[in-house]
Amino acid sequence: METVRTSREEGKAWDQVIWEHFNKEAIRFAQDYLSRLDQELAQSREPRLRCLGFRKRVILTRIGFLTLHRRLYRDPEGKPVFLLDRFLGLASSSLSNPTMAKMIAQLVSFLS
């Protein structure tokens, strides 16, 4: 087991150390979960959607910023489609997911 004690000053911020560790693990878990979800969506997609490769997208969530690597498809009309974005309800122009967008709106209305 690795040593966790460093200095008395850092000892006062033990909860911050735990929070940062929890947050890193939560982000790693979320990215893995969403990657597997994207894989499942790819396997069950409509055959008329042609996969063009992967694209990266960063979104803000309750646990922090997540980098998504999701598949880009082209539909028969030539329009781009991200099945993962559609499934999660992510707007193409939004940085946040729907839950965060709602929380931000509530905070703004509370502060005004």
Buried (B, 14 or more C-beta within 10 A) or exposed (E): EEEEEEEEEEEEEEEEEEEEEEEEEBBEEBBEEBEEBBEEBBEEBEEEBEEEEEEEBEBBBEBEEBEBEBBBBBEEEEEEBBBBBEBBEBEEEBBBBEEBBEEEEEEEEEEE
